[in-house]
Amino acid sequence: GADLASHIIGTVWALNFSHAMTDSVLEAARTALSHVAFPLDARAGGLLTSLQPARPSPGLALEPFVALDTSDRLVLFKPPGWEVDYGIE
């Protein structure tokens, strides 16, 4: 289950990155992921349904922030157009 989901996501990313993604492939990936996700979510025992994602105050989402922090994963919000800049030119 988890391996298949990872392969599907990787394929979708690669096709999108190479500008080869089609609507039919994207819909097939969504369908496949929904079938794979159901048993994975059931095994999580409802952990994720009880979590409330963090939200910044209105107008303050100009920089990335931690949207969800669990014991085994971290979700970051990245505003559109935001990039890492180390000052190297």
C-alpha positions as CSV (number, residue, x, y, z in Angstrom):
1,G,0.0,0.0,0.0
2,A,2.4,2.7,1.1
3,D,5.0,1.7,-1.5
4,L,2.4,1.8,-4.3
5,A,1.3,5.2,-3.1
6,S,4.8,6.4,-3.1
7,H,5.4,5.1,-6.6
8,I,2.2,6.8,-7.9
9,I,3.1,10.1,-6.3
10,G,6.6,9.9,-7.8
11,T,5.3,9.1,-11.2
12,V,2.8,12.0,-11.0
13,W,5.6,14.4,-10.0
14,A,7.9,13.2,-12.8
15,L,5.2,13.5,-15.4
16,N,4.2,17.0,-14.2
17,F,7.9,18.1,-14.0
18,S,8.5,17.0,-17.5
19,H,5.3,18.7,-18.7
20,A,4.0,15.2,-19.9
21,M,1.0,15.1,-17.4
22,T,-2.4,14.5,-19.0
23,D,-5.8,14.9,-17.4
24,S,-6.5,11.2,-17.9
25,V,-3.3,10.1,-16.1
26,L,-3.9,12.5,-13.3
27,E,-7.5,11.2,-12.8
28,A,-6.2,7.6,-12.9
29,A,-3.6,8.5,-10.2
30,R,-6.3,10.2,-8.0
31,T,-8.5,7.1,-8.3
32,A,-5.6,4.7,-7.5
33,L,-4.5,6.8,-4.6
34,S,-8.0,6.9,-3.1
35,H,-8.1,3.1,-3.2
36,V,-4.7,2.8,-1.6
37,A,-5.3,5.5,1.0
38,F,-8.4,4.0,2.5
39,P,-6.7,1.0,4.1
40,L,-3.7,3.1,5.1
41,D,-5.9,5.6,6.8
42,A,-7.8,2.8,8.6
43,R,-4.6,1.5,10.0
44,A,-3.8,5.0,11.4
45,G,-6.6,4.4,13.9
46,G,-8.2,7.8,13.4
47,L,-5.0,9.7,14.4
48,L,-5.2,12.2,11.6
49,T,-8.9,12.9,11.8
50,S,-8.4,14.4,15.3
51,L,-5.6,16.8,14.2
52,Q,-6.4,20.4,13.5
53,P,-3.9,22.1,11.2
54,A,-2.3,25.3,12.3
55,R,-3.3,28.5,10.5
56,P,-1.5,31.8,10.6
57,S,-3.3,35.0,11.5
58,P,-4.9,36.7,8.4
59,G,-2.4,38.6,6.4
60,L,0.6,37.1,8.1
61,A,1.2,34.1,5.7
62,L,4.1,35.9,3.9
63,E,6.6,33.3,5.0
64,P,6.5,29.5,5.4
65,F,5.1,28.1,8.6
66,V,4.5,24.7,10.2
67,A,0.9,23.8,9.2
68,L,0.9,20.3,10.9
69,D,3.3,18.7,13.3
70,T,2.8,15.0,14.2
71,S,5.1,12.5,15.8
72,D,6.3,11.2,12.4
73,R,5.7,14.0,9.9
74,L,5.8,17.7,9.4
75,V,3.7,19.7,6.9
76,L,5.0,23.1,5.9
77,F,3.0,25.9,4.2
78,K,4.9,27.7,1.5
79,P,3.3,30.9,0.2
80,P,3.2,31.2,-3.6
81,G,6.4,32.7,-5.0
82,W,8.4,32.1,-1.8
83,E,11.9,30.7,-2.5
84,V,14.9,29.9,-0.4
85,D,17.7,32.5,-1.0
86,Y,21.0,31.9,0.6
87,G,22.4,35.1,-0.9
88,I,24.7,33.3,-3.3
89,E,24.9,34.8,-6.7
